[in-house]
Amino acid sequence: MWSVVWAAVRSKAPYVTFPVAFVVGLVGYHLEWFLRGDPQPAPEQDKSIAEQREDRKLQEIAGKDLTNVVSLKDKLEFAPRAVLNRNRPEKS
């Protein structure tokens, strides 16, 4: 008899578990909303993340001279050493 009961419980478990989990989640969600209240907007949420990143990059390069760069002829380390180690002339 017990094997029949356990087989029935096993086969019907998803139909019982889902509504119970749904009700528990719904009650928990509303209880948390009631206890916390309305969320306060963060002061820096006016700009998106991409806009904040662009502003930070502009501030970093504001005082630099961007025309002063190293020539590629002088710069031999433009590729990893393992890739072109055989075909590159050695540094003198």
BELJO-V313951 format. One record per residue. RES is the residue in one letter. PHI is phi as a letter, one per 20 degrees, with the letter a starting at -180 (* if undefined). Layout:
{{RES PHI} {RES PHI}}
This chain:
{{M *} {W f} {S f} {V f} {V f} {W f} {A f} {A f} {V f} {R f} {S f} {K e} {A g} {P f} {Y f} {V e} {T f} {F f} {P f} {V f} {A f} {F f} {V f} {V f} {G f} {L f} {V f} {G f} {Y f} {H f} {L f} {E f} {W f} {F f} {L f} {R e} {G n} {D f} {P f} {Q e} {P f} {A f} {P f} {E e} {Q e} {D f} {K d} {S f} {I f} {A f} {E f} {Q f} {R f} {E f} {D f} {R f} {K f} {L f} {Q f} {E f} {I e} {A f} {G e} {K e} {D e} {L e} {T e} {N e} {V c} {V e} {S f} {L f} {K f} {D e} {K e} {L e} {E e} {F e} {A c} {P f} {R f} {A f} {V f} {L d} {N f} {R f} {N e} {R e} {P f} {E f} {K f} {S d}}
